[in-house]
Amino acid sequence: MRTLARAAAALVLAGLTMAVAAQTTDLPHQPVRMVVTFPPGGSADAVVRMIVPRLTEKLGQQVIVDNRPGAGGNVGLSLVAKAPADGYTLGVGAAGALSANSSLYAQMPFDPLKDFQAVSGLAAIPFVLVGSPTLPAHTLKDLLALAKAQPDKFSIAHGGNGTAMHLSAALLAQMADVKLVQVPYKGSGPAALAVLAGNVQLAVVDLPAALQQIRAGKLVAYAVTSPRRLPQLPDVPTASEAGLAGYESIGWFGVVAPAGTPPAVVQRLNAEITGALNDEAIRTHMRDLGVEPMPTTPEAFEAYIRSETTKWAKVIHQANIKLD
């Protein structure tokens, strides 16, 4: 009888262990919170809300969007870094908070490379270098030659200090060895309008802010910052094609979880997120917004974050950019 009792107890214990393991790896058993480090209405928020219905359906639990903007994404991601590593709290962070901010801020509330587990990329945002039609330069080579001959004469607008557009402009100046006056604005729209108004000669902006004016001939598109040409502007070369070999700079954002999240949970989340990003209707809708779907494996996204951190640290140090 004692032997049978011990065997029964062992079976019960094994069953409980398997149940706990199943709860740990088989998401979900409660709603999943996605902390979006941007305010409602922007590209990142729009993409997240685009995939949330599918994630809710596939996971069988409500996926809740929690917008927590501030400090270049540091506010929202600090909440994620402190959350339980169970897969029920995820963060949607961008190039700033996940790579550049560690070089821009003297103090960070988290370590982007240690406090998070990469889940998947979400989207890439290509930028375009635009200028006034009054400039006596029709190509990027002509423009850079003009800027080199007249240091600090030309102003270049961007979407704000420390943003991916600012860093793109800084990288352009460094690689071309030209001196441009950097002028921050509150977003791509105001930066593009500054060129139209004649307040600055150049700007690095996202595609939606400039596409209509480029097509109308009110802005000149010198180059796109992405590694490939954009379908919306097939005749506009990449900066690398146009004479600045090796230049590449895009905005991007993706999903992370707290460090220590079980691998099986990460893989399940990755499968559902990449499945949504590979849905043709969602891909088309994203491209209509001017963003490119960016599904990745967790390993590839982690490697990308590390490479971007190294890349932008060099640019930020050379340009002496600080946010505090």
Stockholm file with secondary structure:
# STOCKHOLM 1.0

chainA/1-324         MRTLARAAAALVLAGLTMAVAAQTTDLPHQPVRMVVTFPPGGSADAVVRMIVPRLTEKLGQQVIVDNRPGAGGNVGLSLVAKAPADGYTLGVGAAGALSANSSLYAQMPFDPLKDFQAVSGLAAIPFVLVGSPTLPAHTLKDLLALAKAQPDKFSIAHGGNGTAMHLSAALLAQMADVKLVQVPYKGSGPAALAVLAGNVQLAVVDLPAALQQIRAGKLVAYAVTSPRRLPQLPDVPTASEAGLAGYESIGWFGVVAPAGTPPAVVQRLNAEITGALNDEAIRTHMRDLGVEPMPTTPEAFEAYIRSETTKWAKVIHQANIKLD
#=GR chainA/1-324 SS CHHHHHHHHHHHHHHHHHHHHHHHHSCCSSCEEEEESSCTTSHHHHHHHHHHHHHHHHHTSCEEEEECCCGGGHHHHHHHHHSCSSSSEEEEEEHIIIIIHHHHCSSCSSCTTTSEEEEEEEEEEEEEEEECTTSSCSSHHHHHHHHHHSTTCSEEEESSTTSHHHHHHHHHHHHHTCCCEEEECSSHHHHHHHHHTTSCSEEEEEHHHHHHHHHTTSSEEEEESSSSCBTTBTTSCBTTTTTCTTCCCEEEEEEEEETTCCHHHHHHHHHHHHHHHTCHHHHHHHHHTTCEECCCCHHHHHHHHHHHHHHHHHHHHHHTCCCC
#=GC SS_cons         CHHHHHHHHHHHHHHHHHHHHHHHHSCCSSCEEEEESSCTTSHHHHHHHHHHHHHHHHHTSCEEEEECCCGGGHHHHHHHHHSCSSSSEEEEEEHIIIIIHHHHCSSCSSCTTTSEEEEEEEEEEEEEEEECTTSSCSSHHHHHHHHHHSTTCSEEEESSTTSHHHHHHHHHHHHHTCCCEEEECSSHHHHHHHHHTTSCSEEEEEHHHHHHHHHTTSSEEEEESSSSCBTTBTTSCBTTTTTCTTCCCEEEEEEEEETTCCHHHHHHHHHHHHHHHTCHHHHHHHHHTTCEECCCCHHHHHHHHHHHHHHHHHHHHHHTCCCC
//
